Amino acid sequence: MLPAWVPGAAAGVVSLHLIQRLLFPYFWADLRYLLKVLKYGLRVEAYRLRGRVVTVLDKFVKLAERQPRKPFLLYDGKVHTYGDVNRRSNRVAQVFLQRGALRKGDTVALLMGNEPDFIHVWFGLAKLGCVVAFLNFNVRSRSLLHCLSSCEPKILVVGADLLGTLEEILPNLQKDVSVWVMTKDSTLPSVHTLLDKIEAASEDPVPADRRSANNLKASVLYIFTSGTTGLPKAAVISHMQVLKGAAGLWAFGATAEDIIYITLPLYHSAASLLGIGGCIELGATCVLRKKFSASQFWHDCRKYNVTVIQYIGELCRYLCSQPKEGEKNHKVRLAVGNGVRNDVWREFLDRFGAVKICEFYGATEGNICFMNHTGKIGSVGRTNFFYKLFFSFDLIKYDFQKDEPVRNKHGWCEKVKKGEAGLLISKVNAKNPFFGYAGNKRHTEKKLLCDVFRKGDIYFNTGDLMVQDQENFLYFWDRIGDTFRWKGENVATTEVSDVIVMLDFIQEANVYGVSVPGKAGMASLILKENTTLDLEQMYKQVMTYLPSYACPLFLRVQETMEMTGTFKLQKFHLVDEGFNPSTITDPLYFLDSSKQAYVLLTKEVHERILSGQMKL
């Protein structure tokens, strides 16, 4: 016979469980996630207290000793084990060590596509204690020279398939930059070959003290970001940020047995820190692809038994646009990334089966990150009282006309209510510092908001508008400033405008993003007096001086342009009007990639674009 108190206790437990499910449905999911955050935070804090940081590279070297035969990279059908990658990166380090050209802390710029030697060179230079600057291989000409001058490298290493890009900048490259190419021979003047020297070099490890780090805040990478103002900026990435980025896959539940598929470019933090760094954190295997292919995506997943994929919003949309063919025949269980729309999210799950979408939010240079650990469709993450103890952030009111945060009569910023869109800002402190941009103090200062809620406080301005709902889920709303995303890349409209106004018949160019779906570039133009629009010259100009993803898909010729109260070009009305020839009386043009030209945008073409019949 049970004691009299047992039924009462059981009823109490059941009642508490029902109350928890009703009032706090995400309690256990939140607790598990917070415990993971706390565990990793304590580990990083231990590094700080010991004065000896165990970096992601240190972890890789230990893994290469412990599991040398385990596959680390699978690329183009070839297996590169942890031991293989460790030895080849040692060879890279030995080449530059024997030359005596690099000291600990020197910067080396890396202009390479997705291939194993990107990682070999990156790790080899890191073993020498160098700061490695990842250059976007889509950026060319003046923009590329700007990137190089901002990070001031001693050496530039260029991939064999990017020699054409190198030739464009070589005459104007600073003479004190030593150029190395991943080939065995070269006809270019004053250019060193690297491939032959790597093959002849020793596999012996370089002294460990060259790579040793005693400060979490020491710079280790420069990753370029468009940000919100003009040309690309070199975001300073510290050991702390690399460690946080590498913990992402683990935090979402990935393990050492997982096989991770990386199709995003390695110069992006998503691929390099979350992907490669995350793989090392787990001791797992990754499949690296030269370039994303929607038609080959699931074929590769089946071929390599992929269990974790990385995505950006457009990538998921491209996959959903593919013909239906055995798409649930795969082993993928996690999809980690950002920027997927609600409708695409739902369609993705419907078509490709029980894949957990792990959406997250985080800027390359930012000091705040959100992770959707519950799988709530559309959300970038979730917050609560405890989370805000670790990461202090707020959503504040923003004045779109003045293009600045709203301040009350006392000069303080004001928080938005739940359900309202507000500018995301994150407090800058010892736990969550902002490291800024290399070679540009002004841009670093522009990303900071001072005296926000009280005198002397400092916040990082993400430039992103977000909404927090009643259940404390966060949703991305839009970007402020002169940036939009197309094909997974930030497009700085000021850079595009600068290239267009170089044409002698253009008086003014106002560039913005229009919904297609996604945000595609559109340029509103004013022609100089007594000139006509030369579409052939326009096409040649943007294709020569801009990355392919930054070339405007649509052109609109106007007589005058509306200005804001602060004498900036007005974009909001233009964005709302879009590119519909039925409602816009101004001449409209469309970049037809099949014809390699700008053509007149007719109602028929407009309808084909909206229906998805015309590929963008």
C-alpha positions as CSV (number, residue, x, y, z in Angstrom):
1,M,0.0,0.0,0.0
2,L,1.5,3.4,-1.1
3,P,1.8,6.1,1.6
4,A,-1.0,8.6,1.6
5,W,1.3,11.4,0.4
6,V,2.5,9.7,-2.8
7,P,-0.7,10.3,-4.9
8,G,-0.7,14.0,-3.8
9,A,3.0,14.4,-4.7
10,A,2.5,12.7,-8.1
11,A,-0.4,15.0,-8.8
12,G,1.7,18.0,-7.8
13,V,4.5,16.9,-10.2
14,V,2.0,16.4,-13.0
15,S,0.5,19.8,-12.3
16,L,3.9,21.5,-12.3
17,H,4.7,19.8,-15.6
18,L,1.5,21.0,-17.2
19,I,2.0,24.5,-15.8
20,Q,5.5,24.5,-17.2
21,R,4.3,23.3,-20.6
22,L,1.6,25.9,-20.7
23,L,3.4,29.0,-19.3
24,F,7.1,28.1,-20.0
25,P,7.0,25.8,-23.0
26,Y,10.6,26.5,-24.0
27,F,12.1,26.1,-20.4
28,W,14.1,22.9,-21.0
29,A,15.3,23.8,-24.5
30,D,16.4,27.2,-23.1
31,L,18.1,25.6,-20.1
32,R,20.0,23.1,-22.3
33,Y,21.2,25.8,-24.6
34,L,22.2,28.2,-21.8
35,L,24.2,25.4,-20.1
36,K,26.1,24.9,-23.3
37,V,26.8,28.6,-23.6
38,L,27.9,28.7,-19.9
39,K,30.1,25.6,-20.4
40,Y,31.9,27.1,-23.4
41,G,32.2,30.5,-21.7
42,L,33.9,28.9,-18.7
43,R,36.3,27.2,-20.9
44,V,37.3,30.4,-22.7
45,E,37.5,32.2,-19.3
46,A,39.9,29.5,-18.1
47,Y,42.2,30.3,-21.1
48,R,42.2,34.0,-20.0
49,L,43.0,33.2,-16.4
50,R,45.8,30.8,-17.4
51,G,47.2,33.4,-19.9
52,R,47.5,30.6,-22.5
53,V,44.9,30.4,-25.2
54,V,44.2,27.0,-26.7
55,T,43.4,28.2,-30.2
56,V,41.4,26.4,-33.0
57,L,44.8,25.8,-34.7
58,D,46.2,24.2,-31.5
59,K,43.1,21.9,-31.4
60,F,43.7,21.0,-35.1
61,V,47.4,20.1,-34.4
62,K,46.3,17.9,-31.4
63,L,43.7,16.2,-33.6
64,A,46.3,15.5,-36.3
65,E,48.4,13.8,-33.7
66,R,45.5,11.8,-32.2
67,Q,43.6,10.9,-35.3
68,P,46.0,11.4,-38.2
69,R,44.2,9.0,-40.6
70,K,40.7,10.4,-40.1
71,P,39.5,12.3,-43.1
72,F,39.4,16.0,-42.5
73,L,38.7,17.3,-46.0
74,L,36.9,15.5,-48.9
75,Y,37.4,17.5,-52.1
76,D,36.7,16.6,-55.7
77,G,36.8,12.9,-54.8
78,K,40.1,13.0,-53.0
79,V,40.5,12.4,-49.2
80,H,42.8,14.7,-47.2
81,T,43.3,13.3,-43.7
82,Y,44.0,15.4,-40.5
83,G,47.6,14.2,-40.9
84,D,47.8,15.1,-44.6
85,V,46.6,18.7,-44.0
86,N,48.9,19.1,-41.0
87,R,51.9,18.0,-42.9
88,R,51.2,20.1,-46.0
89,S,50.5,23.2,-43.9
90,N,53.9,22.5,-42.2
91,R,55.4,22.7,-45.7
92,V,53.8,26.1,-46.3
93,A,55.1,27.3,-43.0
94,Q,58.6,26.0,-43.7
95,V,58.7,27.8,-47.1
96,F,58.2,31.2,-45.6
97,L,60.2,30.4,-42.4
98,Q,63.3,29.6,-44.5
99,R,62.9,32.8,-46.5
100,G,62.8,34.8,-43.2
101,A,60.3,37.2,-44.8
102,L,57.7,37.0,-42.1
103,R,57.6,37.8,-38.4
104,K,55.0,36.9,-35.9
105,G,52.1,39.3,-36.2
106,D,52.7,40.2,-39.9
107,T,49.7,40.2,-42.2
108,V,49.5,38.0,-45.3
109,A,46.6,38.4,-47.8
110,L,45.0,35.3,-49.3
111,L,43.2,35.5,-52.7
112,M,42.1,31.9,-53.4
113,G,38.9,30.0,-54.2
114,N,37.5,27.0,-52.4
115,E,40.3,24.3,-52.5
116,P,42.3,22.4,-50.0
117,D,45.4,24.6,-50.6
118,F,43.3,27.6,-49.2
119,I,43.3,25.8,-45.9
120,H,46.9,24.6,-46.2
121,V,48.1,28.1,-46.8
122,W,45.8,29.6,-44.1
123,F,47.0,27.0,-41.4
124,G,50.7,27.3,-42.5
125,L,50.7,31.0,-42.1
126,A,48.8,30.8,-38.8
127,K,51.6,28.4,-37.6
128,L,54.0,31.2,-38.1
129,G,51.8,33.6,-36.0
130,C,50.7,35.6,-39.0
131,V,47.4,37.5,-39.4
132,V,45.7,36.1,-42.5
133,A,43.4,38.4,-44.6
134,F,40.8,36.6,-46.6
135,L,40.1,38.4,-49.8
136,N,36.8,38.0,-51.7
137,F,37.8,36.6,-55.1
138,N,34.8,38.3,-56.7
139,V,36.2,41.7,-55.9
140,R,38.4,43.2,-58.6
141,S,40.3,46.3,-59.7
142,R,40.0,49.4,-57.6
143,S,38.1,47.6,-54.8
144,L,40.7,44.9,-54.5
145,L,43.5,47.4,-54.3
146,H,41.5,49.2,-51.6
147,C,41.2,45.9,-49.6
148,L,45.0,45.3,-49.9
149,S,45.9,48.8,-48.8
150,S,43.5,48.6,-45.8
151,C,45.1,45.5,-44.3
152,E,48.7,46.3,-45.3
153,P,50.0,42.8,-46.0
154,K,53.7,41.9,-46.4
155,I,52.8,39.1,-48.8
156,L,49.9,38.3,-51.2
157,V,49.2,34.7,-52.0
158,V,47.1,34.1,-55.1
159,G,45.4,30.9,-56.4
160,A,46.3,29.5,-59.8
161,D,42.8,30.2,-61.1
162,L,42.9,33.9,-60.1
163,L,46.0,35.0,-62.1
164,G,43.8,37.2,-64.4
165,T,42.6,39.1,-61.3
166,L,46.2,39.5,-60.2
167,E,47.3,40.8,-63.6
168,E,44.6,43.6,-63.4
169,I,46.1,45.0,-60.1
170,L,49.8,44.2,-60.5
171,P,50.8,47.5,-62.1
172,N,49.2,49.5,-59.3
173,L,50.1,47.2,-56.4
174,Q,52.3,48.6,-53.7
175,K,55.9,47.7,-54.4
176,D,56.6,46.5,-50.8
177,V,54.0,43.7,-51.2
178,S,55.6,40.4,-52.2
179,V,53.4,38.4,-54.5
180,W,53.3,34.6,-54.5
181,V,51.2,32.4,-56.8
182,M,50.1,28.8,-56.4
183,T,51.9,27.6,-59.5
184,K,55.2,26.0,-60.4
185,D,56.2,28.6,-62.9
186,S,55.1,32.2,-63.8
187,T,55.8,34.7,-66.5
188,L,54.5,37.6,-64.4
189,P,57.2,40.1,-63.4
190,S,58.5,40.0,-59.8
191,V,56.1,37.2,-58.8
192,H,57.3,34.2,-56.8
193,T,56.0,30.7,-57.3
194,L,54.8,28.7,-54.3
195,L,53.7,25.3,-55.4
196,D,57.1,24.1,-56.4
197,K,58.6,25.3,-53.1
198,I,55.9,23.6,-51.1
199,E,56.6,20.3,-52.7
200,A,60.3,20.6,-52.0
201,A,59.9,21.8,-48.4
202,S,60.3,19.9,-45.2
203,E,57.2,18.5,-43.4
204,D,58.8,19.2,-40.0
205,P,56.6,21.4,-37.7
206,V,57.8,24.9,-37.1
207,P,58.4,26.0,-33.4
208,A,55.1,26.0,-31.5
209,D,56.0,29.4,-29.9
210,R,55.5,31.0,-33.3
211,R,51.8,30.3,-33.1
212,S,51.3,30.5,-29.4
213,A,48.7,33.0,-28.1
214,N,48.4,34.5,-24.6
215,N,45.7,37.0,-25.3
216,L,42.1,36.2,-26.5
217,K,41.8,39.6,-28.0
218,A,44.9,39.3,-30.3
219,S,44.1,39.6,-34.0
220,V,44.3,36.4,-36.0
221,L,42.3,37.1,-39.2
222,Y,40.9,39.9,-41.3
223,I,37.6,39.1,-43.0
224,F,36.2,41.6,-45.4
225,T,32.7,42.8,-45.1
226,S,30.7,45.3,-47.2
227,G,29.2,46.7,-44.0
228,T,26.9,49.7,-44.6
229,T,29.3,52.2,-46.1
230,G,30.9,51.9,-49.4
231,L,34.0,49.8,-50.1
232,P,34.8,46.5,-48.3
233,K,36.2,46.9,-44.8
234,A,38.6,44.5,-43.1
235,A,36.9,43.3,-39.9
236,V,39.4,42.4,-37.2
237,I,38.8,38.9,-36.0
238,S,40.4,37.9,-32.7
239,H,41.1,34.4,-31.2
240,M,37.9,35.0,-29.0
241,Q,35.7,35.4,-32.1
242,V,37.3,32.4,-33.9
243,L,36.6,30.2,-30.8
244,K,33.0,31.5,-30.5
245,G,32.4,30.9,-34.3
246,A,33.9,27.4,-34.1
247,A,31.5,26.4,-31.3
248,G,28.4,27.0,-33.4
249,L,28.0,23.6,-34.9
250,W,28.6,22.0,-31.5
251,A,26.0,24.3,-29.9
252,F,23.4,23.1,-32.4
253,G,24.1,19.5,-31.6
254,A,26.7,18.4,-34.2
255,T,29.2,15.6,-33.2
256,A,32.5,14.1,-34.3
257,E,30.7,11.5,-36.3
258,D,29.0,14.2,-38.6
259,I,30.1,14.9,-42.1
260,I,29.7,18.7,-42.9
261,Y,29.1,20.0,-46.4
262,I,30.6,23.4,-47.2
263,T,29.7,25.0,-50.5
264,L,29.9,28.6,-49.3
265,P,33.1,30.6,-50.1
266,L,35.9,30.2,-47.5
267,Y,36.6,33.9,-47.4
268,H,33.2,34.2,-45.6
269,S,33.2,33.7,-41.9
270,A,30.3,31.3,-42.2
271,A,32.4,28.8,-44.2
272,S,35.8,29.4,-42.5
273,L,34.9,30.0,-38.8
274,L,31.6,28.1,-38.5
275,G,32.4,25.5,-41.1
276,I,36.1,24.7,-41.0
277,G,36.5,25.9,-37.4
278,G,33.4,24.0,-36.3
279,C,34.7,20.9,-37.9
280,I,37.9,21.1,-35.9
281,E,36.0,21.9,-32.7
282,L,34.1,18.6,-33.2
283,G,37.0,16.6,-34.7
284,A,34.7,15.8,-37.6
285,T,35.0,15.6,-41.4
286,C,34.0,18.2,-44.0
287,V,33.2,18.0,-47.7
288,L,34.5,21.1,-49.5
289,R,33.1,22.1,-52.9
290,K,34.7,24.6,-55.3
291,K,31.4,26.3,-55.9
292,F,27.7,25.8,-54.9
293,S,25.7,23.8,-57.5
294,A,22.0,23.4,-56.9
295,S,21.8,20.5,-59.4
296,Q,24.6,18.6,-57.7
297,F,23.8,19.4,-54.1
298,W,21.8,16.4,-53.1
299,H,23.9,14.1,-55.3
300,D,27.0,15.2,-53.3
301,C,25.1,14.7,-50.0
302,R,24.3,11.1,-50.9
303,K,27.7,10.4,-52.4
304,Y,29.6,11.6,-49.2
305,N,26.9,10.6,-46.6
306,V,26.6,14.2,-45.6
307,T,24.8,14.8,-42.3
308,V,25.2,18.6,-41.7
309,I,24.8,21.3,-44.4
310,Q,25.5,25.0,-44.4
311,Y,23.2,27.5,-46.1
312,I,22.3,31.0,-46.8
313,G,18.7,32.1,-47.6
314,E,19.2,32.1,-51.4
315,L,20.8,28.7,-51.3
316,C,17.7,27.1,-49.8
317,R,15.6,28.9,-52.4
318,Y,17.7,27.6,-55.3
319,L,17.4,24.0,-53.9
320,C,13.6,24.4,-53.7
321,S,13.5,25.6,-57.3
322,Q,15.2,22.4,-58.6
323,P,13.1,19.7,-60.2
324,K,11.7,17.1,-57.8
325,E,13.8,13.9,-57.8
326,G,14.4,11.7,-54.7
327,E,15.1,14.6,-52.5
328,K,14.4,12.8,-49.2
329,N,16.9,10.2,-50.0
330,H,19.8,11.5,-47.9
331,K,21.2,11.5,-44.4
332,V,21.2,15.2,-43.7
333,R,19.9,16.0,-40.2
334,L,21.0,19.6,-39.6
335,A,21.1,22.7,-41.8
336,V,23.0,25.6,-40.2
337,G,22.9,29.1,-41.6
338,N,21.0,32.3,-41.9
339,G,18.7,34.4,-44.1
340,V,16.1,31.8,-45.1
341,R,12.5,33.2,-45.6
342,N,9.5,31.7,-43.8
343,D,7.9,30.4,-47.0
344,V,11.2,28.8,-48.2
345,W,11.8,27.4,-44.7
346,R,8.4,25.6,-44.9
347,E,8.9,24.4,-48.4
348,F,12.4,23.1,-47.6
349,L,11.1,21.0,-44.7
350,D,8.2,19.7,-46.8
351,R,10.4,18.7,-49.8
352,F,13.6,17.5,-48.1
353,G,12.3,15.8,-45.0
354,A,13.2,15.9,-41.3
355,V,16.1,18.3,-41.5
356,K,16.4,20.5,-38.4
357,I,16.9,24.1,-39.6
358,C,19.4,25.8,-37.3
359,E,19.0,29.5,-38.1
360,F,21.4,31.9,-36.5
361,Y,22.2,35.6,-36.6
362,G,25.6,37.3,-36.3
363,A,27.6,39.9,-38.2
364,T,31.3,39.0,-39.1
365,E,32.6,42.0,-37.0
366,G,29.7,42.0,-34.5
367,N,29.8,41.2,-30.8
368,I,26.3,39.6,-30.6
369,C,24.9,36.3,-31.8
370,F,21.5,34.6,-31.7
371,M,20.8,30.9,-32.3
372,N,17.4,29.4,-33.0
373,H,17.8,26.3,-30.9
374,T,14.1,25.5,-30.8
375,G,13.4,25.3,-34.6
376,K,10.7,28.1,-34.5
377,I,10.1,28.9,-38.2
378,G,11.2,32.4,-39.2
379,S,13.1,33.2,-36.0
380,V,16.8,33.9,-35.8
381,G,16.9,33.0,-32.1
382,R,15.4,33.5,-28.7
383,T,16.3,35.5,-25.7
384,N,15.5,35.5,-22.0
385,F,16.7,37.1,-18.7
386,F,19.7,34.8,-18.4
387,Y,20.8,35.2,-22.0
388,K,20.8,39.0,-21.6
389,L,23.1,38.5,-18.6
390,F,25.8,37.1,-21.0
391,F,24.9,39.2,-24.0
392,S,23.5,42.7,-23.2
393,F,21.5,44.0,-26.2
394,D,18.5,46.1,-27.0
395,L,16.1,47.1,-29.8
396,I,15.8,50.9,-30.1
397,K,13.6,53.2,-32.1
398,Y,14.9,54.4,-35.4
399,D,14.1,57.4,-37.5
400,F,14.1,56.3,-41.2
401,Q,13.9,59.9,-42.5
402,K,16.8,61.2,-40.5
403,D,18.6,57.9,-40.8
404,E,19.6,57.8,-37.1
405,P,18.3,56.4,-33.8
406,V,15.5,58.3,-32.1
407,R,16.5,60.2,-29.0
408,N,14.1,61.7,-26.4
409,K,14.2,65.2,-24.9
410,H,16.9,64.1,-22.5
411,G,19.1,62.8,-25.4
412,W,18.7,59.1,-24.6
413,C,17.7,56.4,-27.0
414,E,14.3,54.7,-26.6
415,K,13.6,51.0,-26.5
416,V,10.8,49.6,-28.8
417,K,7.9,47.6,-27.4
418,K,7.6,43.9,-28.2
419,G,6.2,43.4,-31.7
420,E,7.8,46.6,-33.0
421,A,10.8,46.8,-35.3
422,G,13.9,48.3,-33.7
423,L,17.5,48.8,-34.4
424,L,19.6,46.0,-32.8
425,I,22.4,47.3,-30.6
426,S,24.8,45.3,-28.4
427,K,26.7,46.6,-25.4
428,V,30.4,46.8,-25.8
429,N,32.2,45.5,-22.7
430,A,35.1,43.2,-21.6
431,K,33.0,40.1,-22.2
432,N,31.7,41.2,-25.6
433,P,34.3,43.6,-27.2
434,F,34.1,45.2,-30.7
435,F,37.5,45.0,-32.5
436,G,36.6,47.3,-35.4
437,Y,38.2,47.5,-38.8
438,A,41.8,47.4,-39.8
439,G,43.2,50.6,-41.2
440,N,40.1,52.6,-40.7
441,K,39.5,54.3,-37.4
442,R,36.6,56.4,-38.8
443,H,34.6,53.4,-39.9
444,T,35.2,51.7,-36.5
445,E,33.9,54.7,-34.7
446,K,30.9,55.0,-37.0
447,K,29.7,51.5,-35.9
448,L,29.6,52.6,-32.2
449,L,26.7,54.4,-30.5
450,C,27.7,56.4,-27.4
451,D,25.6,57.7,-24.5
452,V,22.7,55.4,-25.4
453,F,20.9,55.0,-22.1
454,R,23.3,56.7,-19.8
455,K,26.4,58.8,-19.9
456,G,29.5,56.8,-21.1
457,D,27.9,53.6,-22.3
458,I,28.9,52.2,-25.7
459,Y,26.9,50.0,-28.0
460,F,27.7,48.3,-31.3
461,N,25.3,49.3,-34.0
462,T,24.5,46.2,-36.1
463,G,22.7,48.2,-38.7
464,D,19.9,45.6,-38.6
465,L,16.3,46.0,-37.7
466,M,14.7,43.2,-35.7
467,V,11.4,42.4,-33.9
468,Q,11.0,40.6,-30.6
469,D,7.6,38.9,-30.1
470,Q,5.7,38.1,-26.9
471,E,7.4,34.8,-26.5
472,N,10.9,36.4,-26.8
473,F,11.6,35.0,-30.2
474,L,13.7,37.4,-32.4
475,Y,13.0,38.0,-36.1
476,F,15.2,39.8,-38.7
477,W,13.2,42.6,-40.3
478,D,15.5,44.6,-42.6
479,R,18.9,46.3,-43.0
480,I,19.3,50.0,-42.6
481,G,21.9,52.1,-44.5
482,D,23.2,51.5,-48.0
483,T,23.4,47.7,-48.1
484,F,21.3,44.8,-49.2
485,R,22.0,41.1,-49.7
486,W,21.9,39.4,-53.1
487,K,23.1,35.8,-53.7
488,G,24.5,35.6,-50.2
489,E,26.7,38.7,-50.5
490,N,26.3,42.2,-49.0
491,V,26.1,44.7,-51.8
492,A,27.1,48.2,-50.7
493,T,25.1,50.6,-52.9
494,T,27.6,53.4,-52.6
495,E,30.3,51.3,-54.3
496,V,27.9,50.5,-57.2
497,S,26.9,54.1,-57.5
498,D,30.6,55.2,-57.6
499,V,31.3,52.8,-60.5
500,I,28.2,53.9,-62.5
501,V,28.9,57.7,-62.2
502,M,32.3,57.2,-63.7
503,L,30.5,57.0,-67.1
504,D,30.6,60.4,-68.8
505,F,26.8,60.4,-69.5
506,I,25.7,59.8,-65.9
507,Q,24.9,62.7,-63.6
508,E,23.6,60.8,-60.6
509,A,23.1,57.1,-59.7
510,N,20.9,56.0,-56.8
511,V,21.2,52.3,-56.1
512,Y,18.9,50.2,-53.9
513,G,17.5,46.7,-53.5
514,V,14.1,45.6,-54.9
515,S,12.1,42.5,-54.1
516,V,12.2,39.8,-56.8
517,P,12.1,37.6,-54.4
518,G,15.2,38.3,-52.4
519,K,16.7,41.8,-52.9
520,A,18.2,42.5,-56.3
521,G,20.1,45.6,-57.3
522,M,18.4,48.5,-59.1
523,A,19.9,51.8,-60.2
524,S,17.9,54.9,-60.7
525,L,19.8,57.2,-63.1
526,I,19.9,60.9,-64.1
527,L,21.6,61.6,-67.4
528,K,23.8,64.6,-68.0
529,E,22.4,67.3,-70.3
530,N,22.5,66.5,-74.1
531,T,23.4,62.9,-73.5
532,T,21.7,59.6,-74.1
533,L,21.9,56.3,-72.1
534,D,24.5,54.0,-73.7
535,L,23.4,50.6,-72.6
536,E,26.4,48.8,-74.1
537,Q,28.8,51.1,-72.2
538,M,26.7,50.6,-69.0
539,Y,26.9,46.9,-69.3
540,K,30.7,46.9,-70.0
541,Q,31.3,49.3,-67.0
542,V,29.5,47.3,-64.3
543,M,30.9,44.0,-65.6
544,T,34.4,45.3,-65.6
545,Y,34.5,47.1,-62.2
546,L,32.0,45.2,-60.0
547,P,31.6,41.7,-58.7
548,S,28.9,39.8,-60.6
549,Y,26.5,39.8,-57.6
550,A,26.8,43.6,-57.3
551,C,25.8,44.5,-60.9
552,P,22.4,46.1,-61.0
553,L,19.7,43.9,-62.5
554,F,17.4,46.8,-63.2
555,L,17.9,50.4,-64.5
556,R,15.5,53.3,-64.2
557,V,16.0,56.7,-66.0
558,Q,14.5,59.6,-64.1
559,E,14.4,63.4,-64.7
560,T,14.9,64.3,-61.0
561,M,15.6,62.5,-57.7
562,E,14.0,63.1,-54.4
563,M,16.3,64.0,-51.5
564,T,15.9,63.4,-47.7
565,G,16.0,66.2,-45.2
566,T,19.7,65.5,-44.7
567,F,20.4,65.8,-48.4
568,K,20.7,62.1,-49.0
569,L,19.1,60.4,-52.0
570,Q,15.6,59.2,-51.1
571,K,15.2,55.4,-51.6
572,F,12.1,54.4,-49.8
573,H,9.6,55.4,-52.5
574,L,11.8,53.9,-55.2
575,V,12.1,50.6,-53.3
576,D,8.3,50.5,-52.9
577,E,7.7,51.2,-56.6
578,G,10.0,48.4,-57.6
579,F,10.5,47.6,-61.3
580,N,6.9,47.3,-62.6
581,P,6.6,48.8,-66.1
582,S,2.8,48.9,-65.7
583,T,3.0,51.4,-62.9
584,I,6.3,53.2,-63.6
585,T,6.3,55.7,-66.5
586,D,10.1,56.1,-66.5
587,P,12.1,54.0,-69.0
588,L,13.1,50.7,-67.4
589,Y,15.9,48.2,-68.4
590,F,16.8,44.7,-67.3
591,L,20.2,42.9,-67.3
592,D,19.6,39.9,-69.5
593,S,22.5,37.5,-68.8
594,S,21.6,35.3,-71.8
595,K,22.1,38.3,-74.1
596,Q,24.9,39.8,-72.0
597,A,23.2,43.2,-72.3
598,Y,20.7,45.6,-70.7
599,V,17.4,45.3,-72.6
600,L,14.1,47.2,-72.4
601,L,12.0,45.9,-69.5
602,T,8.6,45.1,-71.0
603,K,5.4,43.9,-69.2
604,E,6.1,40.5,-70.7
605,V,9.6,40.3,-69.3
606,H,8.4,41.6,-66.0
607,E,5.8,38.8,-65.8
608,R,8.4,36.2,-66.7
609,I,10.7,37.4,-63.9
610,L,7.9,37.3,-61.3
611,S,6.8,33.8,-62.4
612,G,10.4,32.5,-62.1
613,Q,10.6,31.6,-65.9
614,M,13.5,34.0,-66.3
615,K,16.6,33.1,-64.4
616,L,18.2,36.0,-62.4
